[in-house]
Amino acid sequence: MTPETLDLLRKVDTPTVCNAIEVIEGKRGFDRYTRGTILSSDPTASALVGRARTAKIAAIAPPEEVTEVIKARRMDYYRHMATGPRPALAVVEDLDGENAVGAFWGEINTNVHKGFGLAGTLTNGVMRDLGDLPEGYPVLAGSIGPSHAFVHVREIGTPVTVFGLTIADGDLVHADRHGALVIPEPYIASIAAAIAKMQKTEAIVLDAARAPGFDFETFEAAWSAFEKART
């Protein structure tokens, strides 16, 4: 991925990238995206773009393994997050699912991950300390809560599933307040051209709709031109 493509991907929203992938594929049906509503700690933030650094956590019940194992795995987790390709984001599955109560993503952990050079976090779990999270490190989460409960790391670097989307460690992820998707590797080289084509064809309808005197006849002509341009 070139620096120019990375810069573009950070500037556009996730629905735009989703549509651009359909331009590449020449049809509807791309489905490597999240389902449901995601909460954003900073809805005005730029999109998260980067390679996934994955892990799984749980928090409802105390860990059953010995303390030394839990502590060692936690350090292995932070080592994993601190290393690997960049740009990157933390993608963490909370195994407690809809019953998640442990806010792994508060003031301390977000500052640590930002310090590691990560762009942000995508999780189906819980976030807290909303007024104290570091600027420039958005968290996209499943819920907000006050407690960390018994949060502990279960797995590191394995495939995770968040909001119905399975993401492998190293997948290229694009995410914002709308949700997240995985950009297939073969599409990286052509995604910028696909975004440009999509925006150009959408402008046919948008420019007409925003112009004075817009009516059905104008719409019909613009829509016809739009359909021809996108085929």
Secondary structure, 3 states (H helix, E strand, C coil): CCHHHHHHHHHCCHHHHHHHHHHHHCCCCCCCECCCCCEECCCCCCCEEEEEEEEEEECCCCCCCCHHHHHHHHHHHHHHHHCCCCCEEEEEEECCHHHCCCEEECHHHHHHHHHCCCCCEEECCEECCCCCCCCCCCEEECEECCCCCCCEEEEECCCEEECCEEECCCCEEEEECCEEEECCHHHHHHHHHHHHHHHHHHHHHHHHHHCCCCCHHHHHHHHHHHHHHHC
